[in-house]
Amino acid sequence: MNQCTDIEFVYRDFVNVQYTLSFCVPTKTVSPKDLQFITPLVKVLLRERNRLCRGGRLEEADEVVQRIN
């Protein structure tokens, strides 16, 4: 393996990690106006519940509500 291939492999690995993190880690933070118990995870789950309710997928939204509780 030459040095060029090693660099390409490391770069591809780095890009894959960045791509994965962009979906797993919430980028929006809690605003100062939010109540004290609203954590970033709860905020993400509330958005998910709202999206499911608007789409008419109420059973799945109920499962998200159980995770929030």
Secondary structure per residue as TSV (DSSP state, phi and psi in degrees):
chain	resnum	aa	ss	phi	psi
A	1	M	-	360.0	130.3
A	2	N	-	-91.8	173.5
A	3	Q	H	-65.9	-34.9
A	4	C	H	-61.6	-44.3
A	5	T	H	-65.2	-39.1
A	6	D	H	-61.6	-43.2
A	7	I	H	-65.6	-42.1
A	8	E	H	-63.1	-41.1
A	9	F	H	-62.9	-45.4
A	10	V	H	-64.7	-41.4
A	11	Y	H	-64.4	-45.6
A	12	R	H	-60.7	-40.1
A	13	D	H	-63.3	-43.2
A	14	F	H	-62.1	-44.2
A	15	V	H	-64.2	-39.9
A	16	N	H	-62.8	-39.9
A	17	V	H	-66.1	-43.8
A	18	Q	H	-60.9	-43.9
A	19	Y	H	-61.7	-44.2
A	20	T	H	-65.1	-43.8
A	21	L	H	-64.2	-33.5
A	22	S	H	-63.2	-25.7
A	23	F	H	-92.9	-24.0
A	24	C	H	-93.8	-29.5
A	25	V	S	-105.6	121.1
A	26	P	-	-64.3	133.7
A	27	T	-	-92.3	-24.3
A	28	K	S	-82.5	138.1
A	29	T	-	-101.7	172.3
A	30	V	-	-77.7	133.2
A	31	S	-	-85.0	159.4
A	32	P	T	-62.7	-21.6
A	33	K	T	-80.1	-15.6
A	34	D	S	-69.3	151.8
A	35	L	-	-66.7	160.3
A	36	Q	T	-63.1	-31.8
A	37	F	T	-85.4	-1.9
A	38	I	-	-84.6	103.2
A	39	T	-	-93.5	167.3
A	40	P	H	-57.3	-37.4
A	41	L	H	-64.5	-44.8
A	42	V	H	-62.5	-39.5
A	43	K	H	-63.0	-41.7
A	44	V	H	-64.8	-42.9
A	45	L	H	-65.6	-37.2
A	46	L	H	-64.7	-40.4
A	47	R	H	-62.8	-41.4
A	48	E	H	-62.7	-45.1
A	49	R	H	-60.2	-44.9
A	50	N	H	-62.4	-41.2
A	51	R	H	-62.8	-43.0
A	52	L	H	-67.0	-40.1
A	53	C	H	-64.2	-42.8
A	54	R	H	-64.9	-29.0
A	55	G	T	-85.1	-0.9
A	56	G	T	81.0	13.5
A	57	R	-	-98.9	70.0
A	58	L	H	-69.6	-32.5
A	59	E	H	-65.1	-42.4
A	60	E	H	-68.6	-35.0
A	61	A	H	-64.6	-36.5
A	62	D	H	-64.7	-35.2
A	63	E	H	-65.5	-38.3
A	64	V	H	-67.1	-37.2
A	65	V	H	-60.9	-39.7
A	66	Q	H	-63.3	-36.4
A	67	R	H	-68.7	-35.3
A	68	I	H	-67.2	-42.9
A	69	N	-	-65.3	360.0
